[in-house]
Amino acid sequence: MREDNKVKTDKRIRLGEILLKWGVINRQQLDQVLEIQKVSKKHLGEVLIQEGLINERTLAEAFAEEFHLPFIDLSKEKIDKNVVNIFPPQILKRYQALPFKKEED
């Protein structure tokens, strides 16, 4: 997560506004991809990636910011199989979840 540009409000800020605030895209680029999105009916993130304006990691970081969730790079985490096995596979699949570690309260 980009700590220096962290959104400090409880109100949800939309994806495009987050990327503008971070300086990843400019207003003209956002307006252009919003037009493409209207015609293509694709998700904004998909259009931003398709147009080469952001990559998947930046999209994931921005989503985390948008929904006030921490961004976790799983490639840098050791996944604890014991934690994964706590949950039934059908629940993990249904919620598209991957528990990777257990934290004590």
N, C-alpha and C positions, 0 to 999 in steps of 0.2 A: 504494500500500500504506500502511496506517496504521502508521507507524513507532513511534508512541507505545504502541501496543498489540500490537506484533509478538510472535508466538508464538516463544519461544526454546527449542524442544525438537526433537529429531529424531523424536519420536513424533508420528504424525499426529493432529491434533485435528479432530474432526468439525465440519462446517459450522455446525450450531446452536450449538455451544460457542464457536466463534469469534465469531459474531454476539452471543452473550451477553457475552463478554469485552469486545467493542468497545462494548457498551451500545446496540446498534442495536435489539435486541429484549429483552424480559424473559422470565423463566422461564415465566410464565403464557402468553404469546404462543407460545413455543416448544412448550409442551405442547399448545396448541390446534392448531397447524399440524401437529404430529406425528399427532394424531388424524385430522385431515382427510386427511393423507397416507396413513394406513392404509386409509381407506375409498376414497379416490380412486385409489390406486396410482400417483400422480404423484410425480415427484422433489420433494424437499424445497424446493429452490430455486424450482421452478415454483410450488409452493403459497405460498411466502413472497411472491413477486411478485404472484400472483393475489390474495392477501389484502391487498395494498398495504403490507406491512411493510418491504419493501426494493425497490430498483430493480435493473435489470440490471447497472449498474456496481458496486454494492455486492456483488452476487452474484459477479461476476468477480473483484473484489478479495479476497473471502473464499475463493474457490476457489484463487486464487494463494497465499494464506496457508496453506490446508489442505495443498496439495501442495508447499509450500516452493519456489515459483517466483516470479520477479519479476512484478509487474503492469505491463504496458506499455499505455498509452493510444495506440493506433495513430492516433487522430485528430490527435495532436500530433507524429507521426513522419512524416518524408518517406520514402516507400517507394522504394527503389532498384530500378528495373526490371532492372538488370543482375544483381542478386542473385537476384531472382525467377526470371530466365531460366536460372540455373545448374541448377535442378532440373527434371526432367521433370514436366509437368502432372499426369500420373497419380499420381505420388508425392505431390505436394502435395495432391491431392484425397483420396487414400487416407488420409493422416495428418492431414487438415484443417489443413495448415500454411501459413503465409504468412511466408516469410523477407522481412525488410524492410531489413536492413542487415548489413554485414559488419564484424566487429570483428577487429582484429589480436590475436594471442596475446600 
